[in-house]
Amino acid sequence: MAIFHAAIKVFSRGKGQSAVAAAAYRGGLLLSDVITGQQHDYRRRSGVVETFCLAPPDAPDWALVPGELWAVAEAAERRKDATVAHEFELSLPYELTDEQRAHLAFSIAEALVDRYQFAIQASIHSPGTPDGLNHHVHLLASTRRIGPDGFGEKTRELDGGVSGKVQVQWVREMVAETTNAHLEAAGLTVTIDHRSLAEQARAASDRGDELQAVALSREPTKHLGKAAAALARKGMGSRLVSENAAIEVGNAEHLDHLTIQAGREGRAVPMSASVGHAQGGRPSSMQGLAPGLEIRGVSGMRLSQVLGRQQESAEGQRPVSLAERVAQALRDLQDIARARADLSTQRVRAGLEWTQAELARAGETVPLRQWITTAVLQVRALRAAILGRALRLVSLGRAERLHHLAQHEWERFNTDYPMGTNGYSRPEWTQRRERRLSALEQRTKELEKARSRGSAEALVEVDADILRKAEELEAMPSPSPSQIVLERQEAPSALDFPAPAFKPKPPSLH
């Protein structure tokens, strides 16, 4: 069964932590800290499936490059005990395919960026446990909002207190609802629930499902922590592992009792009461899943294919070569052509194909690298703009569905639980009613925002931006064979060029 897990962490200089180091470790990257001069090289780390960055539409281009994003984020903080990053660690259902999990991680990251207007680096990790079920994503977020002029004010609402609790609750609900929407779109019947077992049991009791309420009253297992989890992976026992084993046995006996009771009373067994697959593995009913999710409105447009990888060898991951970047850009152009056949990309495609052949024939040079880098970035920007337009429509559909559910729940409560006829005290009845009203108000705001982003006027602006990016891409000067050959003969080697000194622009602090 799919499992819900969401943890929010804080990285602080006061604890000796660095956003650059955290980003390098989670993304399996080589990043340099321009403040301390230290290099963090985790390219040999295994288990990193994919890493990508997201930022608000008006953010600078460097916000999508990890090496620049976190260097500027560190430079924006002046205090020696400053909070330098937030992290959202989320589980991804093993029932989904690799590509479907990438879609899900992108959707969650986009919702967070849309709400808090910060920049995010998302790093999807494969399971590090023997059962192969612990797929998860680390969403490392800046502590400041980012706009056209770079980093601005702090996201104080995430710092703790009453406001922090409200935001944590919103994040948990959003993650659960988004995950369930993707599970449903993949043709799966499993769902996750962000609420505690006690809250789920109360909800079941409210709707009159006493058997389900009793089933959900099972005892939760205890969090193992790093030390106990490491011992468990090695097959070594510990106090927490023994306690969890006893809890699982007790829950299984409790479920057996409920199953017998339900059979005697002629009622169905509550499936959500199960304690999960104790032995791990994938149930046979989950084999042959539906293909990867399509983004409606953009035929053939997907996130980059995430290949299932076996355990990395001791040599680790090697850096992406220039030829591989060219090959990826050509695949991006194929996505663009399938999504928007009206856009002309023949010139840049021809240029990339020529540089691909030139790299294979004579190797890379500084002029060739410069042209390829510019072309790859512009192709990526055009593809992101097209994908962003489609995601606006997906977000609108999701907001309409969630608003409908919240409105239905509000109307159902007022109809089924009138004051004085349900056994609740007045304060408890008022609290339950206000909770549903607050949810409806929140969904209404989200729907209004989604309708604004998905309106005809907004889409016209997005289409204009897509056309502008396409024209700029097609207006790029083609790599001239004679010029490249001449520059290869005359240009000094890369060793003659001094290493560029990175000087981040200081942000305007409030």
Order of alpha helices (4+ residues) and beta strands (2+ residues): beta-alpha-beta-beta-beta-alpha-beta-alpha-beta-beta-beta-beta-alpha-alpha-alpha-alpha-alpha-alpha-alpha-alpha-alpha-alpha-alpha
